[in-house]
């Protein structure tokens, strides 16, 4: 069970000593450049409410709302910079047609960090995260460039997002062997709709000392109960291109399966007398490997409702119902190794207590 907690009940981020709130504030919604975010005044209210309640962990990226997210965050955080843990990301291309304006390589990393420092109006980043794996850049180049930024004092901690588990584990091993700054955070998609990270990414993070940060814990709003089976039909008209529903559909969230999961979430929410969004977020907090889900609210009302997830304590029967509705096959070798025949062959019938 998640239990009742608060934003100022801090957690350690991975194998580090930095303390962060159990829910991070996502700022991809800060700015209206993409057509659906919060304007400056609403973004300010969202920021102030989160911080006033004890929140200290804020996530952004160099490309969110074309840089507006970082600029607004830098403005809002100016008078309390050192009390906040600000995380940003680099990778995504920022200039169309320029092959070096995106990717994981040193040139883009260094340029992106300098630009982020300027927009955030700060001289250091608490957490720099590789945003997405490009499949091209040598891991040694990435790690050494990251280590140089840490040594220069421009970055305090390092993390990685949206990268295959085998690459992350390889990078962590190389960093430790060479004495370079290690990764302390792994940002991934994880929700009742998307549980496949339980196969490798989440166990890997727990083993290698990476705190797990979750994006889209509501599966683009599907788990908030805002969509119905009518939304499964293709959209008509160019005016819907880029809408939140189109984004949800384009990312594969709007399916019969996801709506069936959302129905169970609604049932549990009714038992608690709360919104489905609170239940969906509370469920993520029951995983001990998870440090913080990232909440990206477009309105103050959404933020306040989502933060209510910290007050939701799910019962064993409710967790079982949610698990049954959303379970995924772990696949080989996990299912094979967990089978009774192979367990008998490995252990010969002996009962062995695992490490705590």
C-alpha positions in Angstrom: 0.0 0.0 0.0 1.2 3.5 -0.7 0.0 4.9 2.6 -0.7 8.6 3.2 2.3 10.8 2.6 3.0 14.4 1.8 5.2 16.4 -0.6 7.6 17.2 2.2 8.1 13.5 3.1 11.3 13.4 1.0 12.9 10.4 -0.6 16.5 9.8 -1.6 17.0 9.9 -5.4 18.7 6.6 -6.3 22.1 5.9 -4.8 22.6 9.5 -3.9 22.0 11.7 -0.9 19.8 14.3 -2.5 16.3 14.5 -1.1 13.3 14.9 -3.4 9.6 15.0 -3.1 7.6 11.8 -3.8 5.8 13.5 -6.6 7.7 15.6 -9.1 6.2 18.6 -10.9 6.5 18.2 -14.7 6.6 21.4 -16.7 6.1 20.3 -20.3 2.8 22.1 -19.9 4.4 25.5 -19.0 3.8 27.7 -22.0 1.3 27.7 -24.8 3.7 27.3 -27.7 2.4 23.8 -28.6 -1.2 24.9 -28.5 -2.5 23.2 -25.3 -0.3 24.3 -22.3 -0.7 26.6 -19.4 -0.2 30.4 -19.9 2.3 32.2 -17.8 -0.1 33.2 -15.0 -1.6 29.7 -14.7 1.9 28.1 -14.8 2.9 30.4 -12.0 0.0 29.4 -9.9 0.8 25.7 -10.5 4.5 26.3 -9.5 3.7 28.3 -6.4 1.1 25.7 -5.1 3.5 22.8 -5.6 6.4 24.6 -3.8 4.2 26.0 -1.1 3.1 22.5 -0.1 6.7 21.3 0.3 7.4 20.1 -3.3 11.0 20.6 -4.3 11.5 18.3 -7.4 10.8 19.9 -10.8 11.3 18.3 -14.2 11.7 20.1 -17.6 13.6 19.7 -20.9 15.5 21.9 -23.2 12.8 21.4 -25.9 9.6 21.6 -23.9 7.3 24.3 -25.4 10.3 25.4 -27.6 12.3 26.5 -24.5 9.4 28.4 -22.9 9.2 25.8 -20.1 12.7 26.4 -19.0 12.4 30.2 -19.3 9.3 30.3 -17.1 10.7 27.9 -14.6 13.9 30.0 -14.3 11.7 33.1 -13.7 9.6 31.4 -11.1 12.5 29.7 -9.2 14.7 32.7 -9.2 14.3 33.6 -5.5 14.5 30.0 -4.2 16.8 28.3 -6.6 19.0 26.5 -4.0 16.0 24.9 -2.2 14.8 23.2 -5.4 16.0 20.2 -7.3 15.7 21.1 -10.9 16.1 18.4 -13.6 16.3 19.0 -17.3 17.0 16.9 -20.3 18.9 17.1 -23.6 18.7 15.1 -26.9 15.8 16.4 -28.9 16.6 18.4 -32.1 16.1 22.1 -31.7 16.9 23.3 -35.3 15.3 21.6 -38.3 17.8 20.4 -40.8 20.8 20.7 -38.5 22.1 17.1 -37.8 24.0 18.2 -34.8 21.2 20.1 -33.0 19.9 16.8 -31.7 21.3 13.5 -30.5 23.3 12.2 -27.5 26.7 13.3 -28.6 29.1 15.7 -26.7 28.5 18.7 -29.1 24.8 18.6 -28.5 25.1 17.9 -24.8 27.4 20.8 -24.1 25.4 23.2 -26.2 22.1 22.1 -24.7 23.4 22.5 -21.2 24.7 26.0 -21.8 21.3 27.0 -23.4 19.4 25.4 -20.4 21.6 27.3 -17.9 20.8 30.5 -19.7 17.1 29.9 -19.9 16.8 28.7 -16.3 18.9 31.6 -15.1 21.1 29.4 -13.0 24.8 28.4 -13.0 24.1 24.7 -12.3 21.7 21.9 -13.1 20.8 19.6 -10.2 20.0 16.7 -12.6 20.9 16.4 -16.3 19.2 13.6 -18.1 19.8 12.1 -21.5 16.3 12.4 -23.0 16.1 9.5 -25.5 18.6 7.0 -26.8 19.8 7.9 -30.3 21.4 4.5 -31.1 24.4 6.2 -32.6 26.6 7.9 -30.0 29.3 5.7 -28.3 28.5 5.3 -24.6 32.0 6.3 -23.6 31.5 9.7 -25.3 28.3 10.3 -23.5 29.6 9.3 -20.1 32.9 11.2 -20.4 31.1 14.4 -21.5 28.7 14.0 -18.6 31.5 13.5 -16.2 33.3 16.6 -17.5 30.1 18.7 -16.9 30.0 17.4 -13.3 33.7 18.2 -12.8 33.1 21.7 -14.2 30.3 22.3 -11.6 27.6 22.9 -14.2 25.8 19.6 -13.4 25.4 18.0 -10.0 23.8 14.6 -10.8 23.2 12.5 -13.9 20.2 10.5 -15.2 18.9 8.8 -18.3 15.5 8.5 -19.9 13.9 6.3 -22.6 16.8 4.0 -23.1 17.0 0.2 -23.4 17.9 -1.5 -20.1 21.0 -3.3 -21.5 22.5 0.1 -22.5 21.8 1.7 -19.2 23.3 -1.2 -17.2 26.3 -1.1 -19.5 26.8 2.6 -19.0 26.5 2.3 -15.2 29.1 -0.4 -15.2 31.5 1.6 -17.3 31.1 4.7 -15.2 31.8 2.8 -12.0 34.8 1.0 -13.5 36.4 4.2 -14.8 35.5 6.4 -11.8 33.2 8.7 -13.7 30.1 10.2 -12.2 27.4 7.5 -12.1 23.8 7.7 -13.2 21.4 8.1 -10.2 18.0 8.4 -12.0 16.1 6.6 -14.7 13.1 8.3 -16.2 10.6 6.0 -18.0 7.0 5.7 -19.0 5.1 3.6 -16.4 1.4 3.4 -15.6 -1.4 0.9 -15.3 -1.6 1.0 -19.1 2.1 0.7 -19.7 3.6 -1.9 -17.3 6.3 -3.5 -19.5 9.1 -1.7 -17.7 8.5 -4.3 -15.0 10.3 -6.8 -17.2 13.8 -5.3 -17.1 14.0 -1.5 -16.6 12.6 -1.3 -13.1 14.4 -4.3 -11.7 17.6 -3.0 -13.3 17.2 0.4 -11.7 16.6 -1.1 -8.3 19.8 -3.3 -8.6 22.0 -0.5 -10.0 20.9 2.3 -7.7 18.9 4.4 -10.0 15.8 6.2 -8.7 12.9 5.7 -11.0 10.9 8.7 -12.3 7.7 8.2 -14.2 6.3 10.1 -17.0 2.7 9.8 -18.2 1.4 8.0 -15.0 -2.1 8.8 -16.4 -1.4 7.5 -19.9 -2.1 10.8 -21.6 -5.3 11.3 -19.5 -6.8 7.9 -20.3 -6.6 6.8 -16.7 -8.3 10.0 -15.5 -11.5 8.6 -17.1 -11.9 11.4 -19.6 -12.2 9.1 -22.7 -14.9 6.6 -23.7 -15.3 4.0 -26.4 -16.6 6.8 -28.7 -13.0 8.2 -28.7 -11.7 5.1 -30.3 -13.2 6.2 -33.6 -10.8 8.0 -36.0 -11.0 11.8 -35.9 -12.3 13.8 -38.7 -11.1 17.3 -39.6 -7.7 19.0 -39.4 -8.8 21.1 -36.4 -8.2 18.1 -34.1 -4.6 17.5 -35.2 -2.4 18.0 -32.2 -5.3 17.9 -29.7 -4.8 16.0 -26.5 -7.0 13.2 -27.7 -5.0 12.9 -30.9 -1.8 12.7 -28.9 -3.3 10.0 -26.7 -4.4 8.0 -29.7 -1.1 8.6 -31.5 0.8 7.2 -28.6 -1.3 4.1 -28.5 -3.1 4.8 -25.3 -6.6 4.8 -26.7 -7.4 1.1 -27.0 -10.0 -1.3 -25.8 -7.5 -2.6 -23.3 -6.7 0.8 -21.8 -10.3 1.8 -21.5 -11.0 -1.5 -19.7 -8.2 -0.7 -17.3 -9.6 2.8 -16.8 -13.0 1.3 -16.0 -11.4 -0.7 -13.1 -9.7 2.5 -11.9 -13.0 4.3 -11.9 -14.5 1.5 -9.8 -11.7 1.8 -7.2 -12.0 5.6 -7.3 -15.7 5.3 -6.5 -14.9 3.2 -3.5 -12.6 6.0 -2.2 -14.9 8.8 -3.2 -12.0 10.4 -5.2 -11.0 11.0 -8.9 -9.7 8.1 -11.0 -6.5 10.1 -11.5 -5.7 10.0 -7.8 -6.0 6.2 -7.8 -3.9 5.7 -10.9 -1.1 7.9 -9.5 -1.4 6.3 -6.0 -0.9 2.9 -7.7 2.5 3.9 -9.1 3.6 4.9 -5.6 3.1 1.3 -4.3 6.1 0.1 -6.3 9.1 0.5 -3.9 11.5 1.1 -6.8 9.6 4.2 -7.8 11.0 7.5 -6.4 8.4 9.8 -8.0 5.8 10.0 -10.7 5.9 13.2 -12.7 2.7 15.2 -12.8 2.3 17.6 -15.7 -0.9 19.6 -15.0 -2.3 22.2 -17.3 -4.4 23.8 -14.7 -4.2 24.5 -11.0 -7.3 22.3 -10.4 -5.6 19.4 -12.1 -2.5 19.8 -10.0 -4.5 19.9 -6.8 -6.5 16.8 -7.7 -3.4 14.9 -8.7 -1.6 15.7 -5.5 -4.5 14.2 -3.7 -3.1 10.8 -4.8 -0.7 11.2 -1.8 -3.8 10.7 0.5 -5.1 7.6 -1.2 -4.2 4.3 0.5 -5.2 1.3 -1.7 -6.3 -1.9 -0.1 -5.0 -5.3 -0.9 -8.2 -6.2 -2.8 -8.1 -3.0 -4.8 -4.4 -3.6 -5.7 -5.3 -7.1 -6.8 -8.2 -5.8 -9.0 -5.9 -3.2 -10.6 -3.2 -5.8 -11.1 -5.5 -8.3 -12.7 -6.9 -5.7 -15.2 -3.5 -4.4 -16.2 -1.0 -7.3 -15.9 1.4 -7.9 -18.7 3.3 -11.0 -19.7 6.9 -10.8 -18.5 8.1 -13.0 -21.3 11.4 -14.9 -21.7 13.5 -15.5 -19.6 11.4 -14.2 -16.7 8.4 -16.4 -17.1 10.6 -19.4 -17.8 12.8 -18.9 -14.7 9.7 -18.4 -12.5 8.1 -21.6 -13.6 7.7 -24.4 -11.1 9.7 -26.9 -13.2 12.8 -24.8 -13.6 12.6 -23.6 -10.0 12.6 -27.3 -8.9 15.5 -28.0 -11.1 17.5 -25.0 -9.8 16.9 -25.5 -6.1 16.1 -29.2 -5.8 13.1 -28.6 -3.6 15.1 -26.5 -1.0 13.5 -23.3 0.4 16.0 -20.5 0.2 15.2 -17.0 1.6 16.2 -14.2 -0.8 18.1 -11.1 0.2 16.1 -8.4 1.7 
